[in-house]
């Protein structure tokens, strides 16, 4: 996680060093997002049908090897833009398959009563990595250069694979996977989502939540500069972004204390409403305390996301866990660029505050819809 967080900083720096173009630099981010939309519907069934342990360890080894080619090419002065983009795309593709396997592996390794605590811990670690990784990346880029900084990212994947190989399990609750065709697996998963009303609602909530995320985070720099009056090089801008990591960290720490399946009907609408309320506060916040509502926004969105993942893992049979959760991730991933596009359009036509009002409205509608849909039936799960 820390190595990947470093790469999200190092890769754009590397592309900008090679091209001097803001356009190419922005494109490398999109390149890392595209594989989930392209291969998610394949990765989920593959992870449910094949050995998840091999997918996770193999994915890490492939990512580490790919990333290692960048500093190696730079050392021989043969590094090209195409090489960097190819590594970004292929390593993100390997991640899609290992991530799908993780969705099924965690509930297979952890007792049901400890799953919320496990997911909370993973969320906490991810948030900590998002704080530490960029700081470490900045230090390494300044001292050894962007290409060489990726050596540590490559080493982190290899180390992760080595540690994971010590777990003597195929990461399944059942002894053997169900051998369905990919098409049958997807059809069965979509059918399960349609029949399991709570899973269906939480998947839809993930899309609405992501629209708000796309609007708010996509315009965070213009909001800081135009609304809060920061200069583009103001160090307080870094504090704004750090507050996202801090909020995510807090969400991970408290999640296990908040979550039970029966509470989902209250927890999901409440966390989305918390995000909506914090976005509305951002419209009136003053520069000195601007980071506070951003941090609260991060708490809300991370609690919503982790609630959806945990409930789906508990509700879904082992042979469908990776597929159902990957579908949920894809739908949520689709919401963020959609939200970013809406935010950009509204901000252009009206203002940044106008876009944030749209985010508040979208999150409020999502919270109210979730409340009405989830309170029509029991969300508790059988043991």
C-alpha positions in Angstrom: 0.0 0.0 0.0 2.8 2.4 0.9 4.7 1.6 -2.3 1.5 2.2 -4.4 0.9 5.5 -2.6 4.4 6.5 -3.5 3.8 5.7 -7.2 0.8 7.9 -7.4 3.2 10.8 -6.7 6.3 9.5 -8.5 4.7 8.5 -11.8 3.3 12.0 -12.6 6.6 13.6 -11.6 8.4 11.2 -13.8 6.1 11.8 -16.8 6.4 15.6 -16.3 10.2 15.3 -16.2 10.1 13.4 -19.5 7.6 15.6 -21.3 7.1 18.9 -19.5 3.4 18.5 -20.3 0.6 18.8 -17.8 -1.7 16.9 -20.3 0.5 13.9 -20.4 1.0 14.1 -16.6 -2.8 14.0 -16.0 -3.2 11.2 -18.5 -1.0 8.8 -16.4 -3.6 8.9 -13.6 -6.4 7.9 -16.0 -4.2 5.1 -17.3 -4.1 3.6 -13.9 -7.9 3.8 -13.5 -8.9 2.3 -16.9 -8.0 -1.4 -16.2 -10.6 -1.7 -13.5 -13.3 -0.6 -15.9 -11.9 -2.9 -18.6 -11.2 -6.1 -16.7 -13.2 -5.9 -13.5 -16.0 -8.1 -14.9 -13.4 -10.7 -15.8 -11.2 -10.4 -12.6 -14.1 -11.1 -10.2 -15.1 -14.5 -11.7 -11.5 -15.5 -12.2 -10.8 -14.9 -8.5 -13.9 -16.9 -7.5 -13.0 -19.8 -9.8 -9.2 -20.0 -9.3 -6.7 -20.1 -6.5 -6.9 -16.7 -4.8 -3.6 -17.2 -3.1 -1.8 -17.5 -6.4 -3.6 -14.5 -7.8 -2.6 -12.3 -4.9 1.0 -13.4 -4.7 1.4 -13.6 -8.5 -0.2 -10.1 -8.9 2.3 -8.6 -6.5 5.3 -10.3 -8.2 4.1 -9.1 -11.6 3.6 -5.6 -10.4 7.0 -5.5 -8.7 8.7 -6.8 -11.8 7.0 -4.3 -14.1 7.8 -1.3 -11.8 11.4 -2.5 -11.5 11.9 -2.1 -15.3 11.5 1.7 -15.0 14.6 2.4 -12.9 16.4 -0.2 -14.8 15.6 1.5 -18.2 16.5 4.8 -16.7 19.9 3.5 -15.6 20.7 2.6 -19.2 19.2 5.8 -20.5 16.5 4.1 -22.6 13.4 5.1 -20.6 10.6 6.4 -22.8 7.1 7.8 -22.3 5.6 4.7 -23.8 7.5 2.5 -21.4 6.2 4.4 -18.3 2.6 4.4 -19.6 2.9 0.7 -20.4 4.1 -0.1 -16.9 1.3 2.0 -15.4 -1.4 0.2 -17.5 -0.1 -3.3 -17.0 0.7 -3.0 -13.3 -2.8 -1.6 -12.7 -4.2 -4.5 -14.7 -2.4 -7.0 -12.4 -3.8 -5.1 -9.4 -7.4 -5.6 -10.7 -7.0 -9.4 -10.4 -5.2 -9.4 -7.1 -7.6 -6.9 -5.6 -10.6 -9.1 -6.7 -8.9 -12.0 -5.0 -8.5 -10.0 -1.8 -12.2 -9.4 -1.6 -12.8 -13.1 -1.3 -9.6 -13.9 0.7 -10.3 -11.6 3.8 -13.7 -13.2 4.8 -12.1 -16.7 4.1 -9.2 -16.0 6.6 -11.2 -14.0 9.3 -14.1 -15.3 11.4 -17.4 -13.5 10.6 -17.5 -11.8 14.0 -14.0 -10.3 13.3 -14.6 -9.2 9.7 -15.5 -5.7 10.5 -12.4 -5.3 12.7 -10.3 -6.8 9.9 -11.7 -4.4 7.3 -11.3 -1.5 9.7 -7.7 -2.4 10.2 -7.1 -2.6 6.4 -8.7 0.8 6.0 -6.6 2.2 8.7 -3.4 0.8 7.1 -4.4 2.1 3.7 -5.0 5.6 5.2 -1.7 5.5 6.9 0.0 4.5 3.7 -1.7 7.4 1.9 -0.1 9.7 4.4 3.4 8.2 4.6 3.7 7.2 0.9 3.6 10.7 -0.6 5.9 12.1 2.0 8.4 9.3 1.4 8.0 9.8 -2.3 8.8 13.5 -2.1 12.0 12.8 -0.1 13.1 10.1 -2.6 12.3 12.2 -5.7 14.3 15.1 -4.2 17.3 12.9 -3.3 17.6 10.1 -5.8 15.2 11.1 -8.6 11.8 9.9 -9.7 12.8 6.8 -11.7 15.1 5.5 -8.9 12.4 6.2 -6.3 10.3 3.5 -8.0 12.9 0.9 -6.9 11.4 1.0 -3.4 7.9 0.5 -4.8 9.1 -2.5 -6.8 10.8 -3.9 -3.6 7.5 -3.4 -1.6 5.6 -5.7 -4.0 8.3 -8.4 -3.8 8.3 -8.2 0.0 4.5 -8.3 0.1 4.5 -11.5 -2.0 7.2 -13.1 0.2 5.2 -12.4 3.4 1.9 -13.6 1.8 3.5 -16.8 0.7 3.8 -17.8 4.4 0.0 -18.0 4.8 -0.9 -21.7 4.3 -4.3 -21.3 2.8 -5.9 -21.1 -0.6 -7.9 -18.1 0.8 -11.3 -19.9 0.5 -14.1 -20.7 3.0 -14.9 -23.7 0.9 -12.3 -26.4 0.1 -12.7 -26.1 -3.6 -14.0 -23.3 -5.9 -17.2 -23.8 -8.0 -16.1 -24.3 -11.6 -18.6 -22.2 -13.6 -17.9 -20.5 -16.9 -17.1 -16.8 -16.7 -20.4 -16.0 -18.3 -22.4 -18.2 -15.8 -20.4 -16.7 -12.9 -21.3 -13.2 -13.9 -25.0 -14.0 -14.6 -25.2 -15.7 -11.2 -23.5 -12.7 -9.4 -25.8 -10.2 -11.0 -28.8 -12.3 -10.2 -27.6 -12.5 -6.5 -27.3 -8.7 -6.4 -30.8 -8.2 -7.8 -32.3 -10.7 -5.3 -30.4 -9.5 -2.2 -32.0 -6.2 -1.7 -29.6 -4.8 0.8 -26.6 -5.6 -1.4 -28.4 -4.0 -4.4 -29.1 -0.8 -2.4 -25.5 -0.6 -1.0 -24.1 -1.0 -4.5 -26.3 1.8 -5.8 -25.3 3.9 -2.7 -21.6 3.3 -3.7 -22.3 5.0 -7.1 -24.0 8.0 -5.5 -21.3 8.3 -2.9 -18.6 8.3 -5.6 -20.4 11.1 -7.5 -19.9 13.3 -4.4 -16.3 12.1 -4.1 -15.6 13.0 -7.7 -17.1 16.5 -7.4 -15.4 17.4 -4.1 -11.9 15.9 -4.7 -11.8 16.9 -8.3 -12.3 20.6 -7.4 -10.3 20.6 -4.1 -7.5 22.8 -5.5 -9.8 25.4 -7.1 -11.8 25.4 -3.9 -8.7 26.0 -1.8 -7.4 28.8 -4.1 -10.6 30.5 -5.3 -12.8 30.1 -2.2 -10.3 29.9 0.7 -7.9 32.4 -0.8 -4.8 30.2 -0.7 -1.9 30.7 -3.1 -1.1 27.7 -5.3 2.2 27.2 -3.4 0.6 27.7 0.1 1.7 25.0 2.5 -1.8 24.9 3.9 -2.9 23.2 0.6 -0.8 20.2 1.7 -2.7 20.2 5.1 -6.0 20.1 3.2 -4.9 16.9 1.3 -3.4 15.4 4.5 -6.7 15.9 6.2 -8.2 13.3 3.8 -5.7 10.8 5.0 -6.4 11.7 8.6 -10.1 11.4 8.2 -9.7 8.0 6.5 -7.5 6.9 9.3 -10.1 7.8 11.9 -12.8 6.0 9.9 -10.8 2.8 9.9 -10.2 3.0 13.7 -13.8 3.4 14.6 -15.4 1.2 12.0 -15.4 -2.0 14.0 -17.1 -0.3 16.9 -19.9 1.0 14.6 -20.6 -1.9 12.3 -23.1 -4.7 12.6 -25.2 -6.1 9.8 -28.4 -4.9 11.6 -27.0 -1.4 11.9 -26.5 -1.0 8.1 -30.0 0.5 7.7 -28.9 3.3 10.0 -25.1 3.4 9.4 -25.2 3.8 5.6 -27.7 6.8 5.4 -26.0 8.4 8.4 -22.4 8.3 6.9 -23.6 9.6 3.6 -25.5 12.3 5.4 -22.3 13.2 7.3 -20.5 13.6 4.0 -23.3 15.8 2.7 -23.2 18.0 5.8 -19.4 18.4 5.7 -19.7 19.4 2.0 -22.2 22.1 2.9 -19.9 23.3 5.7 -17.2 23.7 3.1 -19.3 26.4 1.4 -19.0 28.6 4.5 -15.8 27.5 6.1 -13.0 30.0 6.8 -9.4 29.4 5.7 -8.0 28.8 9.2 -10.3 25.8 9.7 -10.7 24.7 6.1 -9.1 21.3 6.6 -11.7 20.3 9.2 -14.7 19.8 7.0 -12.5 18.0 4.4 -11.4 15.6 7.1 -15.0 15.0 8.2 -16.0 14.4 4.6 -13.3 11.7 4.3 -14.6 10.1 7.5 -18.1 9.9 6.0 -17.1 8.5 2.6 -14.7 5.9 4.0 -17.3 4.6 6.5 -19.8 4.3 3.7 -17.4 2.4 1.5 -16.2 0.0 4.2 -19.8 -0.6 5.3 -20.7 -1.7 1.8 -17.7 -3.9 1.3 -18.1 -5.6 4.7 -21.8 -6.3 4.3 -21.3 -7.7 0.8 -18.6 -10.0 2.1 -20.8 -11.3 4.9 -23.9 -11.7 2.7 -22.3 -13.3 -0.3 -21.5 -17.0 -0.7 -17.7 -17.7 -1.0 -18.0 -18.7 -4.7 -19.4 -15.3 -5.6 -17.6 -13.0 -3.1 -14.9 -11.7 -5.4 -17.3 -11.3 -8.4 -20.0 -9.4 -6.4 -17.5 -7.1 -4.7 -15.7 -6.4 -7.9 -19.0 -5.4 -9.5 -19.6 -3.1 -6.6 -16.1 -1.6 -7.0 -16.6 -1.1 -10.7 -19.9 0.7 -10.2 -18.3 2.9 -7.5 -15.3 3.6 -9.7 -17.6 4.7 -12.5 -19.2 7.3 -10.2 -16.0 9.2 -9.5 -15.1 10.3 -13.1 -18.8 11.0 -13.7 -18.9 13.2 -10.6 -15.7 14.9 -11.6 -17.2 15.7 -15.0 -20.4 17.1 -13.4 -18.3 19.2 -11.0 -16.1 20.6 -13.8 -19.2 21.5 -15.9 -21.1 23.1 -13.0 -18.0 25.0 -11.8 -17.4 26.3 -15.4 -21.0 27.4 -15.8 -21.6 28.8 -12.3 -18.8 28.6 -9.7 -16.9 26.1 -7.5 -19.4 26.8 -4.7 -22.1 25.9 -7.2 -20.4 22.6 -7.9 -20.1 21.9 -4.2 -23.8 22.7 -3.8 -24.4 20.0 -6.4 -22.3 17.6 -4.4 -24.3 18.3 -1.3 -27.5 17.7 -3.2 -26.3 14.5 -4.7 -25.1 13.1 -1.4 -28.3 14.2 0.4 -30.5 12.5 -2.2 -28.3 9.4 -1.8 -28.7 9.4 2.0 -32.4 9.9 1.8 -32.8 7.2 -0.8 -30.7 4.8 1.2 -32.7 5.5 4.3 -36.0 4.8 2.6 -34.7 1.7 0.8 -32.9 0.1 3.7 -35.6 0.6 6.3 -38.2 -1.3 4.4 -36.8 -4.7 5.4 -34.4 -6.4 7.9 -30.7 -6.0 7.1 -29.5 -8.5 9.7 -27.8 -11.6 8.4 -28.2 -15.2 9.6 -25.2 -16.6 11.4 
